[in-house]
Amino acid sequence: MADKGMITGQHMTAVLPPLFAPDAQTAERVVEFFTAQIRNPNTRKAYLRATGAFASWCDAQGLAALSQVRPIHVATYIEGLRSSIATPSVKLQLAAIRMLFDWLVVGQIVPTNPAHSVRGPKHVVKKGKTSVLSAEEARDLIDAIEIDAPLGLRDRALIGIMVYTFGRVGAVINMRVEDVYVQGRRTWVRLHEKGGKRHEMPCHHNLEEYIEAYMQGAGIAADAKGFLFRTSRGRTGQLSERPMTQPDVYRMIGRRAVNAGVRTKVCCHSFRATGITEYLRNGGKLEVAQQMANHESARTTGLYDRRNDQISLDEVERILI
């Protein structure tokens, strides 16, 4: 299947593998699954790749029709993946196949879901893999940003939002200028999270300063509908009207970390994890952190909690050799 950022029903129908397009009715139902049922673009792309890979495998096994696919085929496919990709990726593959067949069952395309009875591999995660900065490293990185030009003001404000609101980078780069507003004499920000959810947070006093300085210094305060965080025009240092992308932010963070002498490998998600860890380390409550991070469960928030890293380090230093 195609792996495109923008997907149209007509385009998808043209590139569906034969397994999922034996007739117009089936093809239309499959297209509906990816265009109407799955709204998150990242999930859509991942599920497109997963189901496309499964269709290719079925073709190699001589399974030309959906009615031929049995639980043993799905189980064999999933078992084969375990030797080549990580367990979380295997679980994603199975979830994509299972959800698509569920959709086809509801649409009366197939009578049963062959993936329904297939059990995926167990995977228990107690600690996330995202790298976390110490409070000192985060402070050094922010303080090292030159703020005598719009780009520096932009980068400081962007990193500040991810740290102080626990915002996902995808939600931050989609912000408009109007998503910064005053309420009760305090600056608030509005994040547009996954699933169309709006998440509003009051600003930490540092973040309030960063945002105000950026909007005034960049001259964008009056452009309510414009994107808040914008790319630069070549090497001019002037901001364009186009929004930054996640790769743009990743590259910017890498440059800023190098300039600040931060040796911890950082990514866009590091600041979210850093903010949550420091909040909890300073007496914050997990259930409140969950609300601030807009997580569905406290267990997810707990994956970002790295307070025990410091405990482990203190214990290691007891080895006096």
Secondary structure, DSSP 8 states (H G I E B T S, - for coil): ----SS--HHHHHHH--GGG-SSHHHHHHHHHIIIII---HHHHHHHHHHHHHHHHHHHHTT--SGGG--HHHHHHHHHHHTTTS-HHHHHHHHHHHHHHHHHHHHTTSSSS-TTTT--------SS-------HHHHHHHHHTS--SSHHHHHHHHHHHHHHHH---HHHHHT-BGGGEEEETTEEEEEEE-GGG-EEEEE--HHHHHHHHHHHHHHT-TT-TTSBSSEEE-TTS--EEEEE--HHHHHHHHHHHHHHHT--S---TTHHHHHHHHHHHHTT--HHHHHHHHT-SSHHHHHTT--HHHHHHHHHHTT---
